[in-house]
Amino acid sequence: MSKGESTKNRNKSKWPAFLSVMIAVLLAIGYFTIPSIESFFNEAWQVLTSGNQKEVENWVAQFGAWGPIILIIAMIAQMFLIIVPSVMLMVASILAYGPIWGSIIILIAVFLASSVGYAIGKLLGRDQVQRIIGKKTEKKVSGFLEDYGFWAVIITRLNPFLSNDAISFVGGILRMGYWKFIGATLIGITPLILFIAILGKSTNSMKTGLLWGSLISLAIFLLYVWYDKKHHKQIG
């Protein structure tokens, strides 16, 4: 392959990352400079965190065929603006579209949001990402990912109260293989989606279930860390 072709392919491969950054920047600028966009996201926060199934269904229904796209955009935007916790968007999708289509929308949204976060981390690097998620969080997640790699992503996705967005940025910073990262993301998020879908008819049982699910997944992870450290200590 000639030098010109190599440069062309390298520039071509950067386009998805540039596009991801552009989308994120436009969303952030829109939120802070255009009152109607700010009002929309504030309304989204109020409705999606209400836990009222009918209210969520009516709010999403007003967008018609654009409803799923709105939820996907909100999933990407919340990484930077912390508009609505990602788990609440998952719940909203299940409440509005049911367990099957709601789950499919969540999978697409998580795939795209994770890809955007990964691309931004890879393109902007550590210093810029620290401005988004904080230096302390970045270092903590980086250490976690360096120690446990594939499994760190799975556990983080499985538990809705861990740094889901931060792991995407850091995965890009550390140049973790993209398909390895996305594979771990989808493996980890699928049980959580199924969990939400099964409990989706009752918001109270869903909240209780998410809490217990998070505690159980955290306990499993702590047991894994304990076993891993004990195993390495015995080898040493």
MOTATA-V770323 format. One record per backbone hydrogen bond with DSSP energy under -0.5 kcal/mol. NH is the residue of the N-H (numbers start at 0). CO is the residue of the C=O. Records with the same first field share a line. If there is no record, write none. Layout:
# MOTATA-V770323
NH = CO ; CO
This chain:
# MOTATA-V770323
5 = 1
6 = 2
7 = 3
8 = 4
9 = 5
10 = 6
11 = 7
12 = 8
13 = 9 ; 10
14 = 10 ; 11
17 = 13
18 = 14
19 = 15
20 = 16
21 = 17
22 = 18
23 = 19
24 = 20
25 = 21
26 = 22
27 = 23
28 = 24
29 = 25
30 = 26
31 = 27
32 = 28
33 = 29
34 = 32
36 = 33
37 = 33
38 = 34
39 = 35
40 = 36
41 = 37
42 = 38
43 = 39
44 = 40
45 = 41
46 = 42
47 = 43
48 = 44
49 = 46
52 = 50
55 = 51
56 = 52
57 = 53
58 = 54
59 = 55
60 = 56
61 = 57
62 = 59
63 = 60
65 = 62
66 = 63
69 = 65
70 = 66
71 = 67
72 = 68
73 = 69
74 = 70
75 = 71
76 = 72
77 = 73
78 = 75
79 = 76
80 = 76
81 = 77
87 = 84
88 = 84
89 = 85
90 = 86
91 = 87
92 = 88
93 = 89
94 = 90
95 = 91
96 = 92
97 = 93
100 = 96
101 = 97
102 = 98
103 = 99
104 = 100
105 = 101
106 = 102
107 = 103
108 = 104
109 = 105
110 = 106
111 = 107
112 = 108
113 = 109
114 = 110
115 = 111
116 = 112
117 = 113
118 = 114
119 = 115
120 = 116
121 = 117
122 = 118
123 = 119
124 = 119 ; 120
128 = 124
129 = 125
130 = 126 ; 127
131 = 127 ; 128
132 = 128
133 = 129
137 = 133
138 = 134
139 = 135
140 = 136
141 = 137
142 = 138
143 = 139
144 = 140
145 = 141
146 = 142
147 = 143
148 = 144
150 = 147
151 = 147 ; 148
152 = 148
153 = 149
154 = 150
155 = 151
156 = 152
157 = 153
158 = 154
159 = 157
161 = 158
163 = 161
166 = 162
167 = 163 ; 164
168 = 164
169 = 165
170 = 166
171 = 167
172 = 168
173 = 169
174 = 171
175 = 170
180 = 176
181 = 177
182 = 178
183 = 179
184 = 180
185 = 181
186 = 182
187 = 183
188 = 184
189 = 185
190 = 186
191 = 187
192 = 188
193 = 189
194 = 190
195 = 191
196 = 192
197 = 193
198 = 194
199 = 196
201 = 198
205 = 201
206 = 202
207 = 203
208 = 204
209 = 205
210 = 206
211 = 207
212 = 208
213 = 209
214 = 210
215 = 211
216 = 212
217 = 213
218 = 214
219 = 215
220 = 216
221 = 217
222 = 218
223 = 219
224 = 220
225 = 221
226 = 222
227 = 223
228 = 224
229 = 225
230 = 226
231 = 227
232 = 228
233 = 229
234 = 230
235 = 231
